[in-house]
Every structure is written in C-alpha cells, then in structure tokens.
Amino acid sequence: MAAKVFESIDKFGMALAVAGGVVNSALYNVDAGHRAVIFDRFHGVQDIVVGERTHFLIPWVQKPIIFDCRSRPRNVPVITGSKDLQNVTITLHILFRPVRVLPSITTEILKSVVARFDAGELITQRELVSRQVSDDLTERAATFGLILDDVSLTHLTFGKEFTERWKPTPTTLHTAVLLTPPPPQKSL
C-alpha cells in the first residue's frame, strides 16, 4: 500500500516538474527601461514591440530580444577654435538613448557651432550657443535614430592668451556670471 502511494506521488511529482518547466520556459520578463521584440522561428521578427512586465511566448518557437532604452549621460570634451581663432575647450553634457554614433557627431556639431562665434560672444551669449548646439545636435542625431533627452554646455575655458588679455566690462562680467551654472552644493 505504501509503495503504491509513493509511486503515485513520484508520478505526480514528475508530471508537476515537467509542467513547471514548460510554464517557466513560456514566460519572460521585460525589465523597467527595456523593450522587447519577439523572434519567431517560422515568421521572423514580429512587428509588435513589447513593454515592461512578464509575458508569454511559445517555447522553442519564439525568442525574446530585449533592448535597453534607458537614457544615458555622457560628457564630451572638445578643443576647438572660435570665430576669432581663440582656442576654446568646451564640454557638453548629453542624456541620450540608444548608444551608437554619438561622439563623432557631437564633436562635429560642437566645432561647427563654436566656429560661428568669437570668444567674447561665447561668454556673453552662452545661452544662445547652448541652444544652437542643442538644436543642431538633436536634428543631426535624429538622422541616426538617436533620441537626445537633454543637451547642455557644462564647461567653457579659453586659451591662456585670451584669458590674460580679456578685460571684462561690468556688462559682460554680469552676463557671464548669470550664465555660469552655480557650483554643486555638497550634501551633508
């Protein structure tokens, strides 16, 4: 009698393990900040993009391909010349998704925009320069399928010669102070 009970428990346990394995192989998770497309062995990649949560698929026939869609920060430092041939070191902070050809187009756009302004204008019209870089870079990145969430100039320095001879007037000094971001506050 006890042998029959253990035999039926063994069969039930094996059937439960097989069923659990099938169900487990039919589930997949798409984490936050990710998207997935399904590759079907008979029909190829499906047109539907799957969002975040747990999903079902047909085991051994379909396979999820998961993509990371989170925004990523990047600082891009560039040394270039202004319209009046002053050396300018400028750093651009970018939040973008997905990762691909960003560094090369960033350098190209940053150099072309900075070349339109002389060194004094870069100081006094920093907001205009930042907006122009953002507009041009967003437009150029769209041709590669990149999405830019934020573009901002974070650092701007000039060559030694210009720094030594630049005499700020009250108007240019006031404008430069207004356009310079405040230093980060230390948290306790």
Secondary structure as the mmCIF struct_conf table of DSSP 4:
data_model
#
loop_
_struct_conf.conf_type_id
_struct_conf.id
_struct_conf.beg_label_comp_id
_struct_conf.beg_label_asym_id
_struct_conf.beg_label_seq_id
_struct_conf.end_label_comp_id
_struct_conf.end_label_asym_id
_struct_conf.end_label_seq_id
HELX_RH_AL_P HELX_RH_AL_P1 ALA A 2 SER A 25
TURN_TY1_P TURN_TY1_P1 ALA A 26 ALA A 26
STRN STRN1 LEU A 27 VAL A 30
TURN_TY1_P TURN_TY1_P2 ALA A 32 GLY A 33
STRN STRN2 HIS A 34 ASP A 40
TURN_TY1_P TURN_TY1_P3 ARG A 41 HIS A 43
STRN STRN3 GLY A 44 VAL A 50
BEND BEND1 GLU A 52 GLU A 52
STRN STRN4 ARG A 53 PHE A 56
TURN_TY1_P TURN_TY1_P4 PRO A 59 VAL A 61
STRN STRN5 GLN A 62 ASP A 68
STRN STRN6 ARG A 72 GLY A 81
TURN_TY1_P TURN_TY1_P5 LYS A 83 ASP A 84
STRN STRN7 ASN A 87 ARG A 97
BEND BEND2 PRO A 98 PRO A 98
BEND BEND3 ARG A 100 VAL A 101
HELX_RH_AL_P HELX_RH_AL_P2 LEU A 102 VAL A 114
TURN_TY1_P TURN_TY1_P6 ALA A 115 ARG A 116
BEND BEND4 PHE A 117 PHE A 117
HELX_RH_AL_P HELX_RH_AL_P3 ALA A 119 THR A 124
TURN_TY1_P TURN_TY1_P7 GLN A 125 GLN A 125
HELX_RH_AL_P HELX_RH_AL_P4 ARG A 126 ALA A 142
TURN_TY1_P TURN_TY1_P8 THR A 143 GLY A 145
STRN STRN8 ILE A 147 PHE A 158
HELX_RH_AL_P HELX_RH_AL_P5 LYS A 160 ARG A 165
HELX_RH_AL_P HELX_RH_AL_P6 PRO A 170 LEU A 179
BEND BEND5 THR A 180 THR A 180
HELX_LH_PP_P HELX_LH_PP_P1 PRO A 181 SER A 187
#
